[in-house]
Amino acid sequence: MMQWWAPLIVVYLSVYLATTQHHRKALYPSAYRIKRGTYSLINPTFQRSVEDVNLLFEILLAGMQIQGAEHTMLIPDEELASMRSTERLEVICDDVLPKKLSDIRRLAAELAQRRQPLSRQDFERTVLTLVYTTQTLSRVSNEQQRAAWTDAVIQLFRAVQKDLRLS
C-alpha cells in the first residue's frame, strides 16, 4: 500500500533535481567542447595572474577585434599577437564566445536570473562577449538590427555591473 506522502516526495525530488540542474547549467557550454582538441584548452581562461590582466588590457587598447567569421580574433600589434599566451585568448574568442544575436540574448537572460557572483572564467567571457557585441553594434547599419544589438549591449553591461556589486 502506498503512503499518502509518497507522491509529494516524488514531486519534491523532481522540482529539486530540476532546480539543481538549472544552477549547474554552464553559461558558456562551448568552453567544454573546444574544437582544437587540446586538453589544456578545455574550459580555457586567459587571466591567470595580474600580468595576464595587464596583458589583456594592453591587447584591448591595441585595438583587438573580435569578428563573427571563422577566424574571429585580430590583434593589430604584431608583437602582442605573436605572444604564446594569446593562444588561449584566441581559443576563447574563436570557439567559446557566442557570436549569434540569439545566443547572446540567451546568455544575457541567464545572467539576469543569476543571484550569485560569476566565476572568474564566466566573468572574463562575459566581458569579452560585451566587447564583441559592442564591436558588432558599430558595424550594423540596419536600424532594426542596430536596436537589437544595442539592447544586447545594455543587457550584458548590466550583467557585468550586477556581478561587480555581488562580488
Secondary structure, 3 states (H helix, E strand, C coil): CCCCCHHHHHHHHHHHHHHHHHHHCCCCHHHHCCCCCCHHHCCCCCCCCHHHHHHHHHHHHCCCEECCCCCCEECCCHHHHCCCCHHHHHHHHHHHCCCCHHHHHHHHHHHHHCCCCCCHHHHHHHHHHHHHHHHHHHHCCCHHHHHHHHHHHHHHHHHHHHHHHHC
